[in-house]
Amino acid sequence: APVVARCELGRARFRRIRRSRHAMATVGMRGLNIFIQDVRNAANKEVEQERVDKELANIRKKFKKVKDMTPYDRKKYVWKLLYIYMLGYEVEFGHMHVVGLISAPKYSEKQVGYTVASVLLNETHEFLRLVINSVREDIISRSEIFQCLGLSFVANVGGREFADALAADVQRVLLNSGARPIVRKKAALALLRLFRRNKEILVPETFSRQLADLLDERDLGMLSGVMSLLTGIVAHDSTGYEVCIPKVCAVMTRLARNKDIPADYQYYLLPSPWLQVKCLRALQYFPTPEDPEYLQAEVEVISGILQGTDTVRNVNKNNALHSVLFEAVSLAAQLDLGEDRGLIERSISVLGTFITKSEPNIAYLGLNHLTNLVAPDTLEAIKSYIPEVIPRLHDVDISIRKRALDLLFAACDGTNARDIVGHLLRYLTTADFAIREELALKTAILAERNAGTIPNGKQWFLETCLTLIDKAGDFVSDKMWHRVAQVVTNAPELHARAARATLDRLRMGSPHFMFARVAAYCLGEFGHALGGEAPPAETASLLLEEFKAADVDTRRVILSALAKIAMRADEETRKKLGEVFRAHAVSEQVEIQQRAVEYFVMTNVAGNAQRLQSVMQPMPNFPERASALEGEVVTAGGGAADAAAVRKARPGAVRVPPPPRGAA
């Protein structure tokens, strides 16, 4: 309670300071306050537009008389331009006056100039070239206030030209041990901005050791800025900065022991959790250290976090605890510890306890991070939590349902494929519409992936996909039934089974149009394999029933199937189908019309049925190719999955760094 009270007092004090600074910047500007009040009191958009246009005209008129303007007037009108710009109106003049305020000798004018320029101008604006020299003079000046203004401006809008002109000066400020920590912190953030615009301004051979020395600083605000700089650098390329690893681990150890941590950096009795997150994030960009001491330091940091993190009642403290924990888990997944899997297994165990938590945020993050950890060497450990994951498919929160589906999809293999796919099929009938398309897609992919690793896998794949298409027809794409047709065509043992299964479903009546397409293909191609079980006349009759109410795409498939059936049917059935072809030879749909005319000529013109028999031969085998369905899956996880991606791609014991991602 005392800590919470101190935090609330600190926030209140910060709000008072912020309000007082704003008041100081606009003190006595009665015209500005009246203008803002008029805009707020505008009855409608038209009245506001009229008031803004009037003010813009007045400001433009005043700016034409530069000699008559006092510093007070200039600040007032520039503040008005900023307010108008923030309302969403275009401000096409006054930029030179903003630049002039930056060059002014007084703090009150510089503050207005820097503030307005940071909002009005972006890094590609041509007017920024005019302030480079003024910004440089402020950065190298002896006034810490001016230095902070210039560095903050660079950190917000600095571009490539700023990087070329100011990088050396900013670096000198950062390395100046005599400067106050607040100034050096701003210098670190400004240097990070410049590095992102020009990677050549920092050379690892010289700067890595300097950066490592900066990590020995005791001021946590300074360390936070330096850690952001380190993370931005190693996200691009960690080569040469390995010397920073033990220093980062030392910072983590200091925070874990809560040693020499000022009260201002305690968050619910947690020592600077945001700095801990930055440290763990930075370590993830390095490859697994070859030096045993470096590696042991990282392992000890992770182990301490895994053992010391638990769920508490306070939501804010929970968020801080788990933000650190999840970064530690991501780091553990990135490390290559060879045969020693104790660390990653403890990480999985901790995450597994989150799945059953009633707090939705914790359950979501547990599911998400377990999904990211799925890899060949972690699959068995994660599979033990499948029974706890399946009930999460029925959670009231759809985001948790989606993450549960992602985890089941990632953790499915030949040993549990039948159980997982069976449950997904049962869940399909009650799933929300928002998730059915993804659910159907992933179910089909799992069935195909594991068909070759379980007994009677191809038959199981066929039954699964036919059930899936029948139940979720509205959420099934053409790619799915096309893939079923390819697999069945290339597997002769499935021909009769596919024809029989689709025929039985047609006999039941009212199948989905997507099922009617795959049924038409199977009966047209493999109907002959049923022999006397299904005479061509019956098959044709069932397809004609579906043809009547089918859409254009389904009709095209059914017409082709009827043509193939007609080629092997008796004379009476062939003539009946010929009448169907003749009736649609005048269809307004060009594709239907062309097929009907061609099929009528092939099947009902004297002698053509025998001569063109080879045209209607069954489809040959399709060439072996990757499933088009695999490309439809969107992997969730984003940046948090990078370490897991490294682990999945790791060949044996080769140690590789994670792919680049945006720095926090």
DOFI-685886 format. One record per residue (C-alpha): residue number from 1; residue in one letter; x, z, y negated. Coordinates in steps of 0.2 Angstrom, whole numbers, plus 2048, in hexadecimal, padded with zeros to 3 digits. Layout:
lummi:figu:c1:c3:c2
NUM:A:X:Z:Y
...
# end
This chain:
lummi:figu:c1:c3:c2
1:A:800:800:800
2:P:80E:804:7F3
3:V:816:7F3:7F7
4:V:806:7EA:7F5
5:A:803:7F3:7E5
6:R:814:7EE:7DE
7:C:811:7DC:7E3
8:E:801:7DC:7DA
9:L:809:7E4:7CB
10:G:817:7D7:7CC
11:R:80A:7C9:7CC
12:A:801:7D0:7BE
13:R:811:7D2:7B4
14:F:815:7BF:7B8
15:R:804:7BA:7B2
16:R:806:7C3:7A1
17:I:817:7BC:79E
18:R:811:7AA:7A2
19:R:803:7AC:796
20:S:80E:7B4:789
21:R:81A:7A5:78A
22:H:80C:799:789
23:A:805:7A2:77A
24:M:816:7A3:772
25:A:818:790:774
26:T:807:78C:76C
27:V:806:79B:760
28:G:7FE:798:74F
29:M:7F9:786:754
30:R:7E7:787:74E
31:G:7E5:774:74E
32:L:7EA:773:761
33:N:7DE:781:766
34:I:7CF:77A:75C
35:F:7D3:769:765
36:I:7D3:771:776
37:Q:7C3:77A:772
38:D:7BA:76A:76C
39:V:7BF:761:77C
40:R:7B8:76F:787
41:N:7A8:770:77D
42:A:7A5:75D:77F
43:A:793:75A:785
44:N:798:74B:78F
45:K:7A6:73F:793
46:E:7A2:733:784
47:V:7A3:742:778
48:E:7B4:747:77F
49:Q:7BA:735:77F
50:E:7B5:734:76C
51:R:7BE:744:768
52:V:7CE:73F:771
53:D:7CE:72E:769
54:K:7CC:736:758
55:E:7DA:742:75B
56:L:7E6:734:762
57:A:7E3:72A:752
58:N:7E7:739:748
59:I:7F7:73D:751
60:R:7FC:72B:750
61:K:7F9:72B:73D
62:K:804:73B:73C
63:F:812:734:746
64:K:814:726:73A
65:K:819:732:72C
66:V:828:73A:735
67:K:830:740:726
68:D:821:74A:721
69:M:820:753:732
70:T:826:765:735
71:P:82D:76B:745
72:Y:81C:774:747
73:D:812:765:745
74:R:81D:75B:751
75:K:81A:768:75E
76:K:808:76A:75B
77:Y:805:757:75D
78:V:810:756:76C
79:W:806:764:774
80:K:7F6:75A:770
81:L:7FD:74B:779
82:L:801:755:788
83:Y:7F0:75C:789
84:I:7E8:74B:787
85:Y:7F3:744:794
86:M:7EE:752:7A0
87:L:7DC:74E:79D
88:G:7DF:73D:7A5
89:Y:7E1:732:795
90:E:7EF:726:792
91:V:7FC:72B:786
92:E:806:71C:780
93:F:80F:722:771
94:G:818:732:76B
95:H:826:731:778
96:M:833:730:76B
97:H:82D:740:763
98:V:82E:749:774
99:V:840:743:776
100:G:844:749:765
101:L:83E:75A:769
102:I:84A:75B:778
103:S:858:757:76C
104:A:853:765:75F
105:P:85E:774:75D
106:K:850:781:75F
107:Y:84A:788:76F
108:S:838:787:76A
109:E:839:775:767
110:K:844:771:776
111:Q:837:77A:781
112:V:829:770:77B
113:G:833:760:77D
114:Y:839:764:78F
115:T:828:769:794
116:V:81F:75A:78E
117:A:82C:74E:793
118:S:82B:755:7A5
119:V:819:751:7A6
120:L:817:741:79C
121:L:827:738:7A2
122:N:82C:734:7B4
123:E:83E:730:7BA
124:T:83C:71D:7B7
125:H:836:71E:7A5
126:E:842:715:799
127:F:841:724:78C
128:L:84A:72F:798
129:R:85A:726:795
130:L:859:72C:783
131:V:85A:73E:788
132:I:868:73E:795
133:N:875:743:788
134:S:86A:751:780
135:V:866:758:792
136:R:879:758:796
137:E:87D:761:786
138:D:870:76E:78B
139:I:877:770:79C
140:I:889:772:797
141:S:884:77D:788
142:R:888:790:787
143:S:876:794:785
144:E:86E:799:796
145:I:85D:795:78F
146:F:861:784:78B
147:Q:86A:782:79B
148:C:85A:787:7A5
149:L:850:77B:79B
150:G:85B:76C:79E
151:L:85D:770:7B1
152:S:84B:773:7B3
153:F:847:762:7AB
154:V:854:759:7B6
155:A:84D:762:7C6
156:N:83C:75B:7C1
157:V:83F:749:7BB
158:G:851:745:7BE
159:G:854:733:7C4
160:R:862:729:7CA
161:E:86A:727:7B8
162:F:869:73A:7B6
163:A:872:73C:7C7
164:D:880:730:7C1
165:A:882:739:7B0
166:L:87E:74B:7B4
167:A:883:74F:7C6
168:A:894:755:7C2
169:D:88E:761:7B4
170:V:880:768:7BE
171:Q:88D:76B:7CC
172:R:898:774:7C1
173:V:88A:780:7BB
174:L:886:783:7CD
175:L:897:788:7D2
176:N:89A:792:7C2
177:S:89B:7A4:7C8
178:G:899:7AB:7B6
179:A:888:7A3:7B4
180:R:879:7AE:7B7
181:P:870:7AB:7C8
182:I:860:7A4:7C0
183:V:86B:796:7B8
184:R:874:792:7C8
185:K:864:792:7D2
186:K:85D:785:7C6
187:A:86D:77B:7C7
188:A:86B:77B:7DA
189:L:85A:774:7D9
190:A:85F:767:7CC
191:L:86D:762:7D7
192:L:862:760:7E6
193:R:857:754:7DB
194:L:866:74A:7D6
195:F:86C:749:7E8
196:R:85C:742:7EE
197:R:85E:734:7E1
198:N:870:730:7E5
199:K:878:736:7F5
200:E:889:732:7EF
201:I:88B:740:7E2
202:L:88F:74D:7EF
203:V:89E:74A:7FB
204:P:89E:755:80B
205:E:8B1:757:80B
206:T:8B1:760:7FB
207:F:8A0:767:7F8
208:S:89C:76E:809
209:R:8A8:77D:807
210:Q:8A2:780:7F5
211:L:890:780:7FC
212:A:895:78C:80A
213:D:89D:798:7FD
214:L:88D:798:7F3
215:L:884:79F:802
216:D:88D:7AF:800
217:E:884:7B3:7F0
218:R:87A:7C3:7F1
219:D:86C:7BE:7E5
220:L:85D:7B8:7EF
221:G:856:7AC:7E2
222:M:867:7A3:7E1
223:L:868:7A2:7F4
224:S:856:79B:7F4
225:G:85C:78D:7E9
226:V:86C:78A:7F2
227:M:863:789:803
228:S:857:77C:7FC
229:L:866:772:7F7
230:L:86E:774:808
231:T:85E:76F:811
232:G:85C:75F:806
233:I:86E:75A:80A
234:V:86E:75D:81D
235:A:85D:755:81E
236:H:866:745:819
237:D:876:748:823
238:S:87D:758:82A
239:T:88F:751:82D
240:G:89C:75C:825
241:Y:891:76B:821
242:E:892:774:831
243:V:89D:781:828
244:C:88C:787:820
245:I:885:78C:831
246:P:88C:79D:832
247:K:889:7A1:820
248:V:876:79C:823
249:C:876:7A8:832
250:A:87E:7B6:828
251:V:870:7B4:81B
252:M:863:7B5:829
253:T:86B:7C4:830
254:R:86B:7CD:81F
255:L:859:7C9:81D
256:A:855:7CF:82F
257:R:85D:7DF:82C
258:N:854:7E1:81B
259:K:865:7E5:814
260:D:868:7E5:801
261:I:857:7DC:7FE
262:P:84F:7E0:7EC
263:A:83D:7E5:7EC
264:D:839:7D5:7E2
265:Y:83D:7CB:7F2
266:Q:833:7D5:7FE
267:Y:823:7CE:803
268:Y:818:7DA:80D
269:L:828:7E3:812
270:L:82F:7D3:818
271:P:840:7CE:810
272:S:83E:7BD:808
273:P:835:7B4:816
274:W:835:7A3:80C
275:L:848:7A4:80C
276:Q:848:7A8:81E
277:V:83E:798:821
278:K:84A:78E:817
279:C:859:794:821
280:L:851:790:831
281:R:84B:77F:82B
282:A:85D:77B:825
283:L:864:780:836
284:Q:859:774:83F
285:Y:861:765:837
286:F:872:769:83F
287:P:877:764:851
288:T:879:772:85D
289:P:88A:77B:857
290:E:899:778:863
291:D:8A0:788:85D
292:P:89A:796:868
293:E:89A:7A2:859
294:Y:88F:797:84F
295:L:883:794:85D
296:Q:883:7A7:862
297:A:87E:7AB:84F
298:E:86F:79F:850
299:V:869:7A6:861
300:E:86A:7B8:85A
301:V:860:7B3:84B
302:I:853:7AB:855
303:S:852:7B8:862
304:G:850:7C6:855
305:I:841:7BC:84D
306:L:839:7B9:85E
307:Q:83A:7CC:862
308:G:835:7D3:851
309:T:826:7C8:84E
310:D:814:7CE:852
311:T:803:7CB:84B
312:V:7FD:7D8:83E
313:R:7EC:7DA:835
314:N:7F2:7D5:824
315:V:7EF:7C2:823
316:N:7FC:7BF:815
317:K:80A:7C8:81F
318:N:804:7BF:82F
319:N:807:7AE:826
320:A:818:7B4:821
321:L:81D:7BA:832
322:H:817:7AB:83B
323:S:81F:79E:82E
324:V:830:7A6:833
325:L:82C:7A6:845
326:F:826:794:847
327:E:836:78E:83E
328:A:840:799:84A
329:V:837:791:859
330:S:83B:780:852
331:L:84D:784:851
332:A:84D:78B:862
333:A:846:77A:869
334:Q:853:771:860
335:L:862:77A:867
336:D:86A:774:877
337:L:86F:783:881
338:G:872:77A:891
339:E:86B:783:8A0
340:D:867:792:896
341:R:854:791:893
342:G:851:7A3:88F
343:L:84F:7A0:87C
344:I:843:791:87E
345:E:839:79A:88B
346:R:837:7AA:880
347:S:832:79E:872
348:I:824:796:87D
349:S:81F:7A8:883
350:V:81C:7AD:871
351:L:813:79E:86D
352:G:808:79F:87C
353:T:801:7B0:876
354:F:7FB:7A8:867
355:I:7EF:79C:870
356:T:7E2:7A9:874
357:K:7E3:7B1:863
358:S:7D2:7B2:85A
359:E:7DA:7AE:849
360:P:7D8:79B:848
361:N:7E8:798:83E
362:I:7F3:7A1:84A
363:A:7EB:798:859
364:Y:7ED:787:850
365:L:7FF:78A:84D
366:G:802:790:85F
367:L:7FA:781:866
368:N:803:775:85A
369:H:814:77C:85D
370:L:812:77D:870
371:T:80E:76A:86F
372:N:81E:767:865
373:L:828:770:872
374:V:822:766:881
375:A:831:75E:889
376:P:837:75B:89B
377:D:840:76C:89B
378:T:832:776:894
379:L:823:76E:89C
380:E:822:77A:8AB
381:A:822:789:89F
382:I:815:781:894
383:K:809:77C:8A2
384:S:807:78E:8A7
385:Y:7FC:790:897
386:I:7F0:781:89B
387:P:7E3:78D:8A1
388:E:7E3:796:890
389:V:7E3:785:887
390:I:7D4:77D:88F
391:P:7C7:78A:888
392:R:7CE:785:876
393:L:7C6:774:879
394:H:7B6:77D:875
395:D:7BB:786:866
396:V:7B0:786:857
397:D:7BE:77F:84C
398:I:7C1:76D:84F
399:S:7D3:76D:849
400:I:7D7:77A:857
401:R:7CD:76E:864
402:K:7D8:760:85E
403:R:7E8:76A:860
404:A:7E2:770:872
405:L:7E0:75E:876
406:D:7F1:759:870
407:L:7F9:767:87B
408:L:7EF:762:88A
409:F:7F4:750:888
410:A:807:754:886
411:A:807:761:894
412:C:7FE:756:8A1
413:D:808:74F:8B0
414:G:805:74A:8C2
415:T:803:75C:8C8
416:N:7F4:760:8BC
417:A:7EE:74F:8B7
418:R:7DE:750:8C2
419:D:7D9:761:8BB
420:I:7DC:75D:8A8
421:V:7D4:74B:8A9
422:G:7C5:752:8B2
423:H:7C3:760:8A5
424:L:7C5:753:897
425:L:7B7:748:89F
426:R:7AB:756:8A0
427:Y:7AF:75B:88F
428:L:7AC:74A:889
429:T:799:74C:88A
430:T:799:75B:87E
431:A:7A7:757:873
432:D:7A5:754:860
433:F:7A4:741:85A
434:A:7B3:744:84F
435:I:7BE:747:85F
436:R:7B6:73C:86C
437:E:7C0:72C:868
438:E:7D1:736:869
439:L:7CB:73F:878
440:A:7C5:72F:882
441:L:7D6:726:87D
442:K:7E1:734:883
443:T:7D7:737:893
444:A:7D9:724:897
445:I:7EC:725:894
446:L:7EE:735:89E
447:A:7E5:72D:8AD
448:E:7F0:71D:8AC
449:R:800:727:8AA
450:N:7FE:732:8B9
451:A:7F5:726:8C4
452:G:806:722:8CD
453:T:80B:734:8D0
454:I:7FB:73A:8D9
455:P:7F3:735:8EA
456:N:7E7:727:8E8
457:G:7EC:726:8D6
458:K:7E6:715:8D2
459:Q:7D4:718:8D9
460:W:7D4:728:8CF
461:F:7D9:71E:8C0
462:L:7CB:712:8C3
463:E:7BE:71F:8C5
464:T:7C3:729:8B6
465:C:7C3:71A:8AA
466:L:7B2:713:8B0
467:T:7AB:725:8AE
468:L:7B3:726:89D
469:I:7AD:715:897
470:D:79C:719:89D
471:K:79B:72A:894
472:A:7A4:726:884
473:G:7A0:713:882
474:D:79E:715:86F
475:F:7AF:71D:86D
476:V:7B8:711:879
477:S:7C2:702:872
478:D:7C4:6F1:87A
479:K:7D6:6F5:87E
480:M:7D0:702:88A
481:W:7C5:6F7:895
482:H:7D2:6E9:893
483:R:7DF:6F5:89B
484:V:7D3:6FA:8A9
485:A:7D1:6E7:8AD
486:Q:7E4:6E4:8AD
487:V:7E7:6F3:8B8
488:V:7D9:6EE:8C5
489:T:7DE:6DC:8C5
490:N:7F0:6E0:8C9
491:A:7EA:6EC:8D7
492:P:7E1:6E2:8E6
493:E:7DC:6F3:8EE
494:L:7D1:6F7:8DF
495:H:7C8:6E6:8DE
496:A:7BA:6EA:8EA
497:R:7B9:6FC:8E4
498:A:7B8:6F7:8D2
499:A:7AA:6EA:8D6
500:R:7A0:6F7:8E0
501:A:7A1:705:8D3
502:T:79C:6FA:8C4
503:L:78E:6F2:8CF
504:D:787:703:8D3
505:R:787:708:8C1
506:L:77E:6F8:8BC
507:R:770:6FC:8C9
508:M:76D:70D:8C1
509:G:769:703:8B1
510:S:76D:705:89E
511:P:780:706:89E
512:H:789:706:88E
513:F:78E:6F4:888
514:M:7A0:6F9:889
515:F:79D:6FD:89C
516:A:793:6EC:89E
517:R:7A3:6E3:898
518:V:7AE:6EB:8A5
519:A:7A1:6E9:8B2
520:A:79F:6D6:8AE
521:Y:7B1:6D4:8B0
522:C:7B3:6DD:8C0
523:L:7A3:6D5:8C8
524:G:7A8:6C3:8C2
525:E:7BA:6C5:8C9
526:F:7B8:6D0:8D8
527:G:7A5:6CF:8DD
528:H:7AA:6C4:8EB
529:A:7B3:6D2:8F3
530:L:7A3:6DB:8F6
531:G:79D:6CE:902
532:G:78B:6D1:908
533:E:78A:6E2:8FE
534:A:785:6D9:8EE
535:P:77F:6C7:8EF
536:P:783:6BC:8E0
537:A:771:6BB:8DC
538:E:76F:6CE:8DA
539:T:77F:6CF:8D0
540:A:77A:6C2:8C5
541:S:769:6CA:8C2
542:L:771:6DA:8BD
543:L:77C:6D2:8B1
544:L:76E:6C8:8A9
545:E:765:6D8:8A6
546:E:773:6DE:89C
547:F:776:6CD:893
548:K:764:6CE:88B
549:A:768:6DD:880
550:A:77B:6DB:87F
551:D:785:6D8:86F
552:V:78F:6C8:86D
553:D:7A0:6CE:874
554:T:797:6D5:883
555:R:78D:6C4:886
556:R:79E:6BA:886
557:V:7A5:6C5:894
558:I:794:6C4:89E
559:L:793:6B1:89C
560:S:7A4:6AF:8A3
561:A:7A0:6BB:8B2
562:L:790:6B1:8B5
563:A:799:6A1:8B5
564:K:7A5:6A7:8C3
565:I:796:6AE:8CD
566:A:78E:69D:8CB
567:M:79D:694:8D3
568:R:79B:69F:8E3
569:A:788:6A1:8E3
570:D:77B:696:8EC
571:E:772:687:8E4
572:E:763:691:8DF
573:T:76D:69E:8D6
574:R:778:691:8CE
575:K:769:688:8C7
576:K:762:698:8C0
577:L:772:69C:8B7
578:G:773:68B:8B1
579:E:763:68D:8A8
580:V:76A:69C:8A0
581:F:779:692:89A
582:R:76E:684:894
583:A:763:690:88A
584:H:772:697:881
585:A:77A:686:87E
586:V:772:686:86D
587:S:776:698:868
588:E:77A:69B:856
589:Q:78A:6A4:85C
590:V:797:696:85E
591:E:7A1:6A0:86B
592:I:791:6A2:876
593:Q:78C:690:873
594:Q:79D:689:879
595:R:79E:694:888
596:A:78C:690:88D
597:V:78F:67D:88C
598:E:79F:67E:895
599:Y:798:689:8A3
600:F:789:67E:8A5
601:V:793:66F:8A8
602:M:79F:677:8B4
603:T:791:67F:8BF
604:N:782:673:8BE
605:V:788:662:8BB
606:A:789:659:8CC
607:G:79A:65B:8D5
608:N:7A2:665:8C7
609:A:79F:676:8D1
610:Q:7AB:66F:8DF
611:R:7B7:666:8D4
612:L:7B9:674:8C8
613:Q:7BA:682:8D4
614:S:7CC:686:8D0
615:V:7C8:689:8BE
616:M:7BD:698:8C3
617:Q:7CA:6A0:8CF
618:P:7CD:6B3:8CD
619:M:7D9:6B8:8BF
620:P:7EB:6B9:8C4
621:N:7F5:6C9:8C2
622:F:7F9:6CE:8B0
623:P:80B:6D0:8AC
624:E:811:6E2:8AC
625:R:811:6E9:89B
626:A:80F:6FA:892
627:S:7FE:700:88F
628:A:7F7:6FB:87E
629:L:7EE:70C:87E
630:E:7FE:716:87C
631:G:801:70E:86B
632:E:7F0:715:865
633:V:7F5:727:867
634:V:7F9:730:857
635:T:805:73E:85A
636:A:801:74E:84F
637:G:80E:75A:849
638:G:817:751:83B
639:G:827:759:835
640:A:825:768:840
641:A:827:75D:850
642:D:838:757:84B
643:A:842:764:855
644:A:837:761:864
645:A:83A:74E:863
646:V:84C:751:863
647:R:84B:75C:873
648:K:840:74F:87C
649:A:84C:741:877
650:R:85B:74B:87C
651:P:864:742:88B
652:G:86B:750:896
653:A:877:75C:88C
654:V:87B:750:87E
655:R:879:759:86D
656:V:871:74F:85F
657:P:86A:754:84E
658:P:857:752:84A
659:P:851:743:841
660:P:850:745:82E
661:R:840:74C:826
662:G:83B:751:815
663:A:842:761:80F
664:A:837:770:80B
# end
